[in-house]
């Protein structure tokens, strides 16, 4: 069943492949080929598990799935248990709290731009899930610009809480959670 706010997007018609493979002698001589611009349009479907997870985020809820056979509860949810090779048995609503599994202090963005104030990506194990199955998000609510300042305020195993966007600003994306902050801090 499709999520209530979804719509079907038809794929573009298939395009015939252009050109032909090079013969060995052409390859060795580096024969030039006619340039062409490929059509790279595509559609992406979140699927049942991630679709429901994203809907939950828009509502300010974190959903996971539970497998009765192995006893694991995981988020982001999966449609199938990768340990038992069977469908997950049930959906669970989880707390918006967790613990820091690991973290890094980054002074450079993913696209190699320097940062004046560091970002702190962390793997958060959400309360109610099986340990070591968390998801990656940013830590916030921490002051200071040096590694030493930050390390004094956070540690592995520290409890954290999600800091959400205002309900009217949520779009059904992981960024509906602004960041996780040390438990008790709500910035």
SULNORJO-V37712 format. One record per pair of residues at least 12 apart in sequence whose C-alpha atoms are under 8 Angstrom apart, sorted by sequence separation. I is the first residue (numbers start at 0). J is the second residue. If there is no record, write none. Layout:
{{I | J} {I | J}}
This chain:
{{62 | 74} {63 | 75} {64 | 76} {105 | 117} {106 | 118} {122 | 134} {123 | 135} {141 | 153} {163 | 175} {164 | 176} {61 | 74} {62 | 75} {63 | 76} {64 | 77} {69 | 82} {104 | 117} {105 | 118} {122 | 135} {123 | 136} {163 | 176} {164 | 177} {62 | 76} {63 | 77} {64 | 78} {66 | 80} {69 | 83} {104 | 118} {105 | 119} {121 | 135} {122 | 136} {162 | 176} {163 | 177} {18 | 33} {68 | 83} {104 | 119} {105 | 120} {120 | 135} {121 | 136} {161 | 176} {162 | 177} {163 | 178} {103 | 119} {104 | 120} {120 | 136} {121 | 137} {161 | 177} {162 | 178} {102 | 119} {103 | 120} {120 | 137} {121 | 138} {161 | 178} {162 | 179} {102 | 120} {103 | 121} {119 | 137} {120 | 138} {161 | 179} {162 | 180} {102 | 121} {118 | 137} {119 | 138} {160 | 179} {161 | 180} {66 | 86} {67 | 87} {101 | 121} {102 | 122} {118 | 138} {119 | 139} {159 | 179} {160 | 180} {66 | 87} {67 | 88} {100 | 121} {101 | 122} {159 | 180} {160 | 181} {65 | 87} {66 | 88} {99 | 121} {100 | 122} {101 | 123} {159 | 181} {160 | 182} {52 | 75} {64 | 87} {65 | 88} {66 | 89} {99 | 122} {100 | 123} {158 | 181} {159 | 182} {160 | 183} {162 | 185} {52 | 76} {64 | 88} {65 | 89} {99 | 123} {100 | 124} {157 | 181} {158 | 182} {159 | 183} {162 | 186} {64 | 89} {65 | 90} {98 | 123} {99 | 124} {49 | 75} {64 | 90} {65 | 91} {97 | 123} {98 | 124} {49 | 76} {63 | 90} {64 | 91} {97 | 124} {98 | 125} {117 | 144} {48 | 76} {49 | 77} {62 | 90} {63 | 91} {97 | 125} {98 | 126} {116 | 144} {153 | 181} {11 | 40} {48 | 77} {62 | 91} {63 | 92} {96 | 125} {97 | 126} {115 | 144} {11 | 41} {48 | 78} {62 | 92} {63 | 93} {95 | 125} {96 | 126} {10 | 41} {47 | 78} {61 | 92} {62 | 93} {94 | 125} {95 | 126} {100 | 131} {10 | 42} {60 | 92} {61 | 93} {93 | 125} {94 | 126} {9 | 42} {60 | 93} {61 | 94} {93 | 126} {94 | 127} {100 | 133} {8 | 42} {60 | 94} {61 | 95} {93 | 127} {60 | 95} {93 | 128} {139 | 178} {140 | 179} {141 | 180} {137 | 177} {138 | 178} {139 | 179} {140 | 180} {141 | 181} {137 | 178} {138 | 179} {139 | 180} {140 | 181} {104 | 146} {136 | 178} {137 | 179} {138 | 180} {139 | 181} {136 | 179} {140 | 184} {2 | 47} {140 | 185} {1 | 47} {140 | 186} {0 | 47} {2 | 50} {2 | 51} {74 | 125} {102 | 155} {74 | 128} {101 | 155} {72 | 127} {73 | 128} {99 | 154} {100 | 155} {72 | 128} {73 | 129} {99 | 155} {100 | 156} {71 | 128} {72 | 129} {98 | 155} {99 | 156} {71 | 129} {74 | 132} {75 | 133} {98 | 156} {99 | 157} {73 | 132} {74 | 133} {75 | 134} {98 | 157} {99 | 158} {73 | 133} {74 | 134} {98 | 158} {99 | 159} {97 | 158} {98 | 159} {96 | 158} {97 | 159} {96 | 159} {97 | 160} {96 | 160} {63 | 128} {95 | 160} {96 | 161} {95 | 161} {96 | 182} {59 | 163} {59 | 166} {58 | 166} {57 | 166} {58 | 169} {57 | 169} {56 | 169} {57 | 170} {58 | 171} {57 | 171} {56 | 171} {57 | 172} {55 | 171} {56 | 172} {59 | 175} {54 | 171} {56 | 173} {53 | 171} {57 | 175} {53 | 172} {56 | 175} {53 | 173} {56 | 176}}
